[in-house]
Amino acid sequence: MGFPVGYTEVFLPKLFVHTLSFLGFIRNLISALFDFMGLTNFLETDAVWPENPTRTTPEHPPVSALLIREILP
């Protein structure tokens, strides 16, 4: 026995994954081309990137973190 070769439901996810991979490749290619030409301002992304990425500590750390700091020497 074995897995049937003509099982059509297997082809749909494979085609879907390949299509998404191709679209991602096209997106990265366009982004790289715009970056190379200096036109990155024309690409509007919804992501907001901070100017200076720094590690921030919360104003009120969790109680477990406070207890661990008290216990450790």
C-alpha positions as CSV (number, residue, x, y, z in Angstrom):
1,M,0.0,0.0,0.0
2,G,1.2,3.5,0.6
3,F,0.1,7.0,0.2
4,P,-2.1,7.5,-3.0
5,V,-0.2,9.5,-5.6
6,G,-3.3,11.2,-7.0
7,Y,-4.3,12.7,-3.7
8,T,-5.4,16.2,-4.8
9,E,-5.5,17.9,-1.3
10,V,-1.7,17.6,-1.0
11,F,-1.1,19.8,-4.1
12,L,-3.1,22.8,-2.9
13,P,-1.0,23.5,0.2
14,K,2.2,22.9,-1.7
15,L,1.1,25.4,-4.4
16,F,0.0,27.9,-1.7
17,V,3.3,27.7,0.0
18,H,5.2,28.1,-3.3
19,T,3.0,31.1,-4.2
20,L,3.6,32.8,-0.8
21,S,7.4,32.2,-1.1
22,F,7.4,33.7,-4.6
23,L,5.4,36.8,-3.5
24,G,7.8,37.2,-0.6
25,F,10.8,37.0,-2.9
26,I,9.2,39.6,-5.2
27,R,8.6,41.9,-2.2
28,N,12.2,41.6,-1.0
29,L,13.5,42.2,-4.5
30,I,11.4,45.4,-4.9
31,S,12.5,46.5,-1.5
32,A,16.2,45.9,-2.3
33,L,15.8,47.8,-5.6
34,F,14.2,50.8,-4.0
35,D,16.9,50.8,-1.3
36,F,19.6,50.6,-3.9
37,M,18.1,53.5,-5.9
38,G,17.6,55.6,-2.7
39,L,13.8,55.6,-2.9
40,T,13.1,53.9,0.4
41,N,10.8,56.8,1.4
42,F,8.3,55.7,-1.3
43,L,7.8,52.3,0.4
44,E,5.2,52.9,3.1
45,T,5.4,50.2,5.8
46,D,3.1,50.0,8.8
47,A,6.0,49.1,11.1
48,V,7.3,52.0,13.3
49,W,11.0,51.6,14.0
50,P,12.6,53.6,16.9
51,E,15.4,55.9,16.1
52,N,17.7,54.6,18.9
53,P,16.8,51.1,19.8
54,T,17.7,50.8,23.5
55,R,16.8,48.3,26.1
56,T,14.3,49.8,28.5
57,T,13.4,48.6,31.9
58,P,9.8,48.7,33.0
59,E,8.9,51.3,35.7
60,H,7.2,48.6,37.8
61,P,9.1,45.3,37.4
62,P,7.2,42.1,38.2
63,V,7.1,40.9,41.8
64,S,9.0,37.7,40.9
65,A,11.9,39.8,39.5
66,L,12.0,41.9,42.7
67,L,12.0,38.7,44.9
68,I,14.8,37.2,42.9
69,R,16.9,40.4,43.2
70,E,16.4,40.3,47.0
71,I,17.4,36.7,47.3
72,L,20.5,36.8,45.2
73,P,23.7,38.2,46.8
